[in-house]
Amino acid sequence: ASSLGNLANTLGKMAMDICLYMSQNFDFIGFPEALTTGSSIMPHKKNPIMFERMCGLARVLRGNALAGMENVPLWHERDISHSSVERGIGPDATIHLDFALRRLTSVVERLMIYPENMLKNLDRLGGLVHSQRVMLALTQKGVSREDAYAAVQGNAMKVWRGEGRFLELLKADPVVRPQLSDAELEALFDLGYHTKHVDTIFARVFGEG
């Protein structure tokens, strides 16, 4: 029951992420018209009802896991109070999980990805997604972690306030400038650093190559 509940949790998390990334705030992914349903009250919306269903089923399966744990303590190891529970949660859990696995597989195969929207969202942050790499690069140059953190955070706050682009602010910073050249800073802002092992990871997960 715990194993089924954990698997359902993973599916539920994936389904929730898909719901979030389909929302108007992101619009990172989408589906063919046949796989989405419009809102009954707001015609401009497309509701991810299949994934909302999976989130709901994950809740049921987590509850089944708890019921399974409650079945462990029995009177003299022969009390049959567990059997009525198991007759319910056994078929219930496996049928629901089978449905969720098949449905998620079928829709992921038809998932439409919008990388241009993802990049646009990253660009809205003015380069702040690279703050960790800059801080670590400063520590590798001998700057204390505290000073590196303060310098990077100080410039990051300026970006949040709309006072400039992160890279340009770092290039002019009195702490950062002596340690990292323009070329080194620009290299730290390369998104390719974060995706360079994607193919290797997929090969390991799916056994390709």
N, C-alpha and C positions, 0 to 999 in steps of 0.2 A: 504494500500500500504506500509506503514511504517512497519507494523507487518510482512508482507511477505518479505520485504527487510531485516529486522533483522534476520528472520529465514534463508534466503538465505545466509546472512553474516556468520552465524554459520556453515552452510554446507560448505561454501567456505573456512572458516578457517580450518575446519577438513580436507577438501580435500587438502589444501596447506600443512598442517602438514604431511599428508600421503605421498605427493610427496617428501617432504624433507627427511622423514625417510626411503623412498625407495631408495634414492640416494646412490651412491657408497661410499660417505663419511661416511654414517651411516650404511646402510643395516640392519636396525632394524626390518623391516617388508617386506613382499613379498606377491605375489599372485600366484595362479596356472598359468601355461603357457597360458592357454586359455584367461586369463583376462588381459594380457599385450601384447604390440606390440613393436617389435624391431625398433630401429632407422633406417631410410631409408639410412643413410650415415655411421653410426657407428654400425656395427653388434653386438658389445659386449654390447650394451645398451638395456635396456627395458624401454620404455617410459610409464609413468602413464597417458595415454591419457584420460581415463575416469574422472580422478580427475582434470586434467587440464580443461576439459570441464565444470566441476562444478564450478571451479574458474571463468570461463568466464560467466556462467549463473548468478553467484552471482553479477557480475558487471552490467548485464542487469537489474536485479531485484532492485539493488540499484538505478539505473537510473529511473526505474518505480516509485520508492518511491518519488523521486524528482518531477516527472511529476504529481504525485498525490497531492503533496503540492502546486504545481503551479495551480492546479484546484480549490483551496479554494477561492481566491479572484474573485468574479463575479460582473458584473454590476447589481446593484439593486437586487442582489440575484436571478436573473432569466436568466442571460446570459448563453446560452447553448454551449459556447465554450469548456466547459469541456467534453461534451459527446463524441466528436470525439477522445479525449485522452483516456477516460475510455473504449471505445469500443476496443481500441488497447491494453492498458495495463492490462485490466481485464483478458481476456482469455490468453494473453501472459504470465502474471505473474503466474497464477495458473497452466497452463500446464507445464511451465518450472520448477516450484517448485515441482510439482508432479513427473516429470521425475527425478529430482535430489534426492528427498527423496527415491524413489524406487530404484534408481541405487546405492545410498550410502548404503542403507540397505542390498542390495543383495551382494555387494562386501565385506562389513565389516563381514558378516557371513562367508566368505571364507578367511578372513585375516590370513596370516601366521606370527607368531611372533617369533623373534629370540632373546630371552633373553640373550644368551651367547654373542651376538654382543653388546647388550646394556651394559652388565657388562664390556666387554673389553673396550668400549669407556669410561666408568666411570673410569676404572683403569688407562687409559692413563693420566688422570688428576692428578694422584699421591695423591688422597685423598682430593683434593681441594673442592669437593662438600660439605664437612663437615665443612667448615670454619665458617659458620654462627652459627652452634651449639656450636663450640668451643668458639667463641666470647661471646655468650650469657651465656655459663657456667661460663666463667671468671667473667662476671658482677655479676652473682649470688653468686660468692665467695667474692664479695666486691671490685673487681678491677673496676676502672672507665671505662666507655664505651670507652673513648678516648684511654686509655692505652691498653685496651683489643683489640681494633681495630688495633692499631699500632703493637702490638705483633703478632697478627694473620696475618695481611697483610704482615708484614716483612718476615715471614716464607713462606707465599704463594708466594711471589715474588722469593724467592730462588728456589721454586719448578718449577716455570715457566722457570727459568734460567737453570734448569737441575742440581741443586746442592743437590738434595736429595728428600726423600719421606716426605710428609707433617707430618705424624704421628711421625716419628723419629725426625724431626726437632723440633716439638713442645715439645717432651719429654725432649729435651736438652735446651730448651729456659729458660733463667733466670727469665722471668716474669711468664711464664706458669707453669714451674716445681713446684714452691712452692705452687701453688693453686690447681693443678689437678694431681692426681696420674696416673701412667701408666694405671691402670685398668679403671679409670674414662675416660681418653682420649680414650682408645680403645672402650669403650662403646659408646662414641660420634661418632665413625666411623662406627656404625652399620647401614647398609642400611635398615634393618627391621623397624627402627624407622619411616621411611618415607612411608612405605607401610602397617603399622599395621592396618589402618582403611579402607583399600581398600574394603574389603568384606562388611563392614557396609555402605560405600558410595554407592556401587552398589545396595545393598538391598534397600536403600532409594530411589535411582533414579528409579529402575525398579520394586519396590514393592515386592521384594522377601523376604521371611522369616517373 
